[in-house]
Amino acid sequence: MINLSSRLKAIYDQVGAARKELGPGRVIDVGSDHGLLAVSCLENGIAETVICTEINEGPAEHSKDALKEAGFEDRSQVLVTDGLDGVKLQKGDVIVIAGMGGLNIIDILSRCIGNETPELLREVRFVIQPQKSVNLVRKFLAGQGFVFDDESVCTDRDFFYNIMRMSYGAQPYELGAYKECYGMLLIEKAVAGDELVRSYFDHLDEVFSIRSRSDRVVRDALEERQRYDYF
Ligand SMILES: C[S@@+](CC[C@H](N)C(=O)[O-])C[C@H]1O[C@@H](n2cnc3c(N)ncnc32)[C@H](O)[C@@H]1O
């Protein structure tokens, strides 16, 4: 049984929640690297089958080896490709895009949206964990009409990570600076007294107070946060 890091466990939990909502089906791990998430999903019955995609040959081989060693060669496929290129999505798929930069995630999602019908996109779920540019990812998702089903925070080796579980299919909407930078659902969790989210916000306050000197969106977010000071 694979021991996942706190970050991968938090991603795995969101995948599990999405699979629970949709019922049995596939998990597609974009940028699977070591393949640990895919193996865990199969080991624990979260996924019937998995598809791993990797832009680099080396990590694709790691994923293949991990899946083979765990005995899941026949229930898995590893593709060397950019994002979801060449993957035909199916109703009920859960797609994970984790551990990469926000701009890369936006690029992968943009091509996916361009290649699939809105009807199909409504029938799949996305679990997204950006390493950076989180505010730009939230803005993009809202602008494309994605709904935030959940957003969670975890800590791993002294870093905070946030994980978004998304559905497609609303009208495009604007979040505004505060919700882009802090996260609409995380703000609700902080208001409800979630201690981890509150300490994440304390951390963001510090980072943003420096960044606000050169970033207008961050400055607006901080101003709005001070107006709605609920703590
Ligand atoms: C830092 S690792 C994260 C691995 C894993 N998803 C996780 O969260 O632990 C990022 C992986 O994504 C792969 N990658 C980066 N851009 C990609 C893209 N456009 N399509 C597929 N894989 C990509 C990299 O080769 C690398 O193996």
The ligand as a MOL file (V3000), in Angstrom:
LIG
                    3D

  0  0  0     0  0            999 V3000
M  V30 BEGIN CTAB
M  V30 COUNTS 27 29 0 0 0
M  V30 BEGIN ATOM
M  V30 1 C 6.0320 18.3520 -10.2460 0
M  V30 2 S 5.4120 17.0220 -11.1220 0 CHG=1
M  V30 3 C 3.8830 16.7060 -10.2750 0
M  V30 4 C 3.5040 15.2710 -10.4010 0
M  V30 5 C 2.1610 14.8920 -9.8260 0
M  V30 6 N 1.0750 15.3710 -10.6570 0
M  V30 7 C 2.0200 15.4010 -8.4310 0
M  V30 8 O 1.1720 16.2590 -8.1890 0
M  V30 9 O 2.7810 14.9440 -7.5600 0 CHG=-1
M  V30 10 C 4.8210 17.7210 -12.6330 0
M  V30 11 C 4.7990 16.6760 -13.7410 0
M  V30 12 O 3.9840 17.1740 -14.7900 0
M  V30 13 C 4.6130 16.9000 -16.0190 0
M  V30 14 N 4.0910 17.8920 -16.9660 0
M  V30 15 C 4.3640 19.2220 -17.0030 0
M  V30 16 N 3.6610 19.8220 -17.9760 0
M  V30 17 C 2.9220 18.8400 -18.5620 0
M  V30 18 C 2.0000 18.8300 -19.6330 0
M  V30 19 N 1.6940 19.9570 -20.3190 0
M  V30 20 N 1.4350 17.6570 -19.9820 0
M  V30 21 C 1.7380 16.5080 -19.3170 0
M  V30 22 N 2.6260 16.4620 -18.3030 0
M  V30 23 C 3.2030 17.6260 -17.9220 0
M  V30 24 C 6.1060 16.9940 -15.7240 0
M  V30 25 O 6.8690 16.2560 -16.6590 0
M  V30 26 C 6.1710 16.4110 -14.3080 0
M  V30 27 O 6.4040 15.0240 -14.3350 0
M  V30 END ATOM
M  V30 BEGIN BOND
M  V30 1 1 1 2
M  V30 2 1 2 3
M  V30 3 1 2 10
M  V30 4 1 3 4
M  V30 5 1 4 5
M  V30 6 1 5 6
M  V30 7 1 5 7
M  V30 8 2 7 8
M  V30 9 1 7 9
M  V30 10 1 10 11
M  V30 11 1 11 12
M  V30 12 1 11 26
M  V30 13 1 12 13
M  V30 14 1 13 14
M  V30 15 1 13 24
M  V30 16 1 14 15
M  V30 17 1 14 23
M  V30 18 2 15 16
M  V30 19 1 16 17
M  V30 20 1 17 18
M  V30 21 2 17 23
M  V30 22 1 18 19
M  V30 23 2 18 20
M  V30 24 1 20 21
M  V30 25 2 21 22
M  V30 26 1 22 23
M  V30 27 1 24 25
M  V30 28 1 24 26
M  V30 29 1 26 27
M  V30 END BOND
M  V30 END CTAB
M  END
